[in-house]
């Protein structure tokens, strides 16, 4: 079987078997996730005791399943995996995903030998392995999921993630900000299917426009470089390299058995490959959100609205620190804004500008700013807990109304920073976020995070344009 053909099957299986299903087991969780996610194919729970669970009959062994199975999930102890691999090859199964841990990541000779054995058995039987020590595949289009609350809608982003926990966290966090996924894979120890396989596959995947990846280490640096370079020539690739410090490298070795490599080498490799490097999951998500939702600004001149005086100082610092300018408002525009208000009392008519005003005045003010040739981008700040009186809660709704209306009416990029550390306002915060996300407006949780992501976005497109011009000469 071709390597890419096996991945087609992994992301779009017609049937799934789960080894190790019981009343209170990881296998049961996988089964419930498939049922809750609307998996479109056949499901075969496996347990030597047989019986039934959640209305689905249990087969004693995959050899008893009356058809070859596309995708098998292992939730049995590590010592039982070699036999499971042999049983899968007898069934002519295509892909085995190993939630099971206890292999090379243990750092023991026994764990390494066991992993080498299952790899040898799988290769001999034409079976592809994902993992061990991973969550496996989430593919919304086919209803394949390892968590019940993941979105069922497909999107344009692929996530390649060596860590199962980081995969779950990132998908959930991204879903709140409007990101939907084409394909997600947690691949653990990468004893067979690895990041290079996945990058090669995603290069030609028409359903994927953006690739995000969390990588702890690679086993074949040359192949990885070739694969990620080819991928980044076709679509944006955002990589978070885990284990770039000495302590992190030790932890990576004990987590997935990965060889992390030096930070300087990784920095140079990713830069040469045209990859966008980030250093936290939050940075990775900010960058994905930017590429997904923000139109490309023509320049770096920013107008900012919202917040208060102190917040305006901090937001201006964040802009300048990331290479953006905050132009002053021309006197003519300041006079125009005063006309909208009927007064300038209590207002700071500079850039950034406070939004302590009625909805129509807020809209007209922001529209005036965006109409200036000297402005390329509008960033709105909405900070819960900053207002002095409870009645000011209405301000957040006015702010949201204004931003959504501007987004629909004005052909310039708009982003919004919303922040809250106030538990009593969490529900209102989430409601505002949902409204902005539904309007396809990029949402960030800090001004510095927004500016870093947009700076990265602009630099990426500047390099692409420069490369294109060089090719045309």
SULPETA-V340772 format. One line per field, one symbol per residue. ss: DSSP state (A for helix, B for strand, O for the rest). phi: phi as a letter, one per 20 degrees, with the letter a starting at -180 (. if undefined). A space follows every 50 residues. Layout:
ss: ???
phi: ???
This chain:
ss: OOAAAAAAAAAOOOBBBBBOOOOOOAAAAAAAAAAAOOOOOBBBBBOOOO OBBOOBBBBOOAAAOOOOOOBBBBOOOAAAAAAAAAAAAAAOOOBBBBOO OOOAAAOOAAAAAAAAAAAAAAAAOOOBBBOOOOOBBBBAAAOBOOOOOO OOOBBBBBBBBOOAAAAAAAAAAAAAOOOOBBBBBBOOOOOOOOAAAAAA AAAOOOOOOBBBBBBOOOOOAAAAAAAAAAAAOOOBBBBBBOOOOAAAAA AAAAAAOOOOOOAAAAAAAAAAOOOBBBOOAAAAAAAAAAAAAOOOOOOO BBBBBBOOAAAAAAAAAAAAAOOOBOOOOOAAAAAAAAAAAOOOOOOOOO OOBOOOOOAAAAAAAAAAAAAOOOOOBBBBBBBOOOOOOAAAAAAAAAAA AAAAAAAAAOOOBBBBBBBOOOAAAAAAAAAAAAAAAAOOOBBBOOAAAA AAAAAAAAAAAAAAAAAAAAAAO
phi: .ffffffgffecfebcdcenebgcbfffffffffffemgedeccfcagfm nbblmdfdefbffeffbfdfcddecefgfefgfffffffffmfecdddfg dodfffmeffffffffffffffffemdeddofmbendccgfemebdcfef geeebdddcdcfdfffffffffffffdnecdebcbedlflfcfcffgfff ffgdefeddccdbdceacecfffgfffffffffdbfcdcdeenedfffff fffeecmeefnfffffffffffemeeeccbfffffgffgfffdeffffad eddccolcffffffffgffffdnddcffefgffffffgffenadfmddec dfcfdebfgffffffffffffffeddbddddcdfneffcgffgfgffggf gfffffgfedecfcccddcbcdgfdfffgfffggffffemefdcdbffff ffffgffffgfffffffffffef
